[in-house]
Amino acid sequence: MGVQFFKGKFFKCVDVDGERVDARIVPTREVCCNKSESEGYSWVNSISNFDNVLEGYLSLFQIATFEGWMELMEYAVDSVDVDKQPIADHGIHYYGFFVIFIVFGSFFTLNLFIGVIIDNFNMLKKKYEGNLLEVLLTPSQRHYYTAMKKLGRKKPRKVIKRPSNSFLSPFYDIAMSRK
């Protein structure tokens, strides 16, 4: 969408110092090119632009990361048309494009990224049954550990009777106590 709105519109006429020339002096590319030798003007494109899809993605990434997005928004708002010199605040309706992209593009993309991280964390948590110790074990250690856990959960099938011998009875009581 940015390519459709801004393709070729971020060019501007600059003087030898790199400052943008007033649109009343140089309104179009043709006038800028005619005055290039006498005045030292040149018709240059902005570093960030929407001239093709790749450049558009890079510009949107720049907006999403909030690095240099104010300059990019200024270029868009000042843009007039292809081969026309930018005029300050010419298209203030383009602010809406940037606000909508920041709300939907940046924040929802960030939520998607965080969601993927949380989903992977939950998947790993289920895989290791919530036990941090198992994450640090080698596969053979993990196999031994799970075998011991299973063995520890098993109870004897046959109930052993309390011995009638007075010497063995206390040992049986100690072994069967749950304290």
C-alpha positions in Angstrom: 0.0 0.0 0.0 2.9 2.3 0.8 4.4 1.6 -2.7 1.0 2.7 -4.3 0.9 5.9 -2.2 4.5 7.0 -2.4 6.3 5.4 -5.3 8.6 8.0 -6.8 7.4 10.8 -4.6 10.3 11.0 -2.2 12.7 12.7 -4.7 13.7 16.3 -4.1 15.9 19.0 -5.4 18.8 19.8 -3.1 21.5 22.5 -3.3 25.3 21.9 -2.9 24.9 21.8 0.9 22.3 19.0 0.7 19.5 21.3 1.8 16.1 21.0 0.1 15.4 23.9 -2.3 12.1 25.8 -1.9 9.3 24.5 -4.2 8.5 28.0 -5.3 12.0 28.3 -6.8 12.2 24.8 -8.2 8.8 23.2 -8.5 9.7 20.2 -10.7 12.5 17.8 -11.6 12.9 19.4 -15.0 13.5 22.8 -13.6 16.0 21.3 -11.0 17.9 19.5 -13.8 18.0 22.7 -15.9 19.5 24.6 -13.0 21.9 21.8 -11.9 24.9 23.3 -13.7 24.3 27.0 -12.9 23.0 26.7 -9.3 24.5 23.4 -8.3 21.2 21.7 -7.7 20.7 18.0 -7.9 17.5 15.8 -8.0 18.0 13.0 -5.3 15.9 10.4 -3.7 15.5 9.9 0.0 17.5 7.0 1.5 14.3 5.4 2.8 11.5 5.3 0.2 8.7 3.2 -1.3 9.9 3.0 -4.9 9.6 -0.8 -4.9 8.4 -3.6 -2.7 11.8 -4.3 -1.1 12.4 -0.6 -0.3 8.8 -0.5 1.0 9.4 -3.4 3.4 12.6 -1.8 4.6 10.8 1.5 5.2 8.0 -0.3 7.0 10.5 -2.1 9.1 12.1 1.2 9.9 8.7 2.5 11.1 7.9 -0.7 13.1 11.2 -0.4 15.0 10.6 3.4 15.6 14.1 4.2 14.2 14.0 7.2 11.9 10.3 6.9 11.3 9.7 10.6 11.9 11.8 11.6 8.9 10.1 9.0 6.8 6.7 10.4 7.8 7.9 13.9 7.1 8.9 12.8 3.5 5.5 11.3 3.0 3.5 14.3 4.3 5.6 16.7 2.2 5.3 14.6 -1.0 3.3 16.1 -3.8 3.6 13.9 -6.9 6.2 12.1 -9.1 8.8 14.5 -10.4 7.5 17.4 -8.2 9.4 19.2 -5.5 8.0 18.4 -2.0 6.0 21.1 -0.2 5.8 21.3 3.6 2.7 19.6 5.0 1.1 19.1 1.6 -0.5 15.7 2.4 -1.4 15.7 6.1 -3.8 12.9 5.4 -0.8 10.6 5.1 -0.3 10.8 8.9 -3.2 8.3 9.0 -1.2 5.7 7.1 1.6 5.9 9.6 -0.7 5.8 12.7 -2.6 2.9 11.3 0.6 1.0 10.4 2.1 1.7 13.9 -1.1 0.4 15.6 -1.7 -2.6 13.5 1.7 -3.4 12.1 4.0 -2.7 15.0 1.9 -3.7 18.0 0.3 -6.7 16.5 3.5 -7.9 15.0 5.1 -7.6 18.4 2.2 -9.5 20.0 2.6 -12.2 17.3 6.3 -12.5 18.1 5.7 -12.7 21.8 3.0 -15.3 21.2 5.4 -17.5 19.2 7.9 -17.4 22.1 5.3 -18.2 24.7 3.9 -21.1 22.5 7.4 -22.6 22.1 7.9 -22.2 25.9 4.7 -24.1 26.6 5.6 -26.8 24.1 8.9 -27.4 25.8 7.3 -27.3 29.2 4.9 -30.1 28.1 7.7 -32.0 26.5 9.6 -32.2 29.7 6.6 -32.5 32.0 7.4 -29.3 33.8 10.5 -30.7 35.4 13.5 -28.4 35.0 15.9 -31.3 36.0 14.9 -33.3 32.9 15.9 -30.5 30.6 19.5 -30.7 31.8 19.8 -34.5 31.5 21.3 -36.4 28.6 19.0 -38.8 26.8 20.4 -41.9 28.6 20.2 -40.1 32.0 16.6 -39.1 31.2 15.7 -42.7 30.3 17.2 -43.9 33.6 15.4 -41.2 35.5 12.0 -42.0 34.0 12.5 -45.7 34.7 13.3 -45.0 38.3 10.2 -42.7 38.6 8.0 -45.5 37.2 9.6 -48.1 39.5 9.1 -45.8 42.5 5.4 -45.4 41.8 4.7 -49.2 41.7 3.2 -50.8 44.8 3.5 -54.5 45.6 0.5 -56.4 44.4 0.4 -58.9 47.2 -0.3 -57.5 50.7 2.3 -58.9 53.2 0.8 -59.9 56.5 2.1 -58.7 59.8 4.3 -61.4 61.3 3.1 -63.1 64.4 6.6 -63.3 65.7 7.2 -60.7 68.5 10.8 -60.2 67.3 9.9 -59.4 63.6 6.7 -57.4 64.3 8.5 -54.1 65.2 10.6 -54.3 62.0 7.4 -54.8 59.9 5.8 -51.8 61.7 8.8 -49.6 60.9 8.9 -50.7 57.2 5.2 -50.1 56.7 5.0 -46.8 58.6 4.3 -43.7 56.4 6.2 -41.3 58.6 
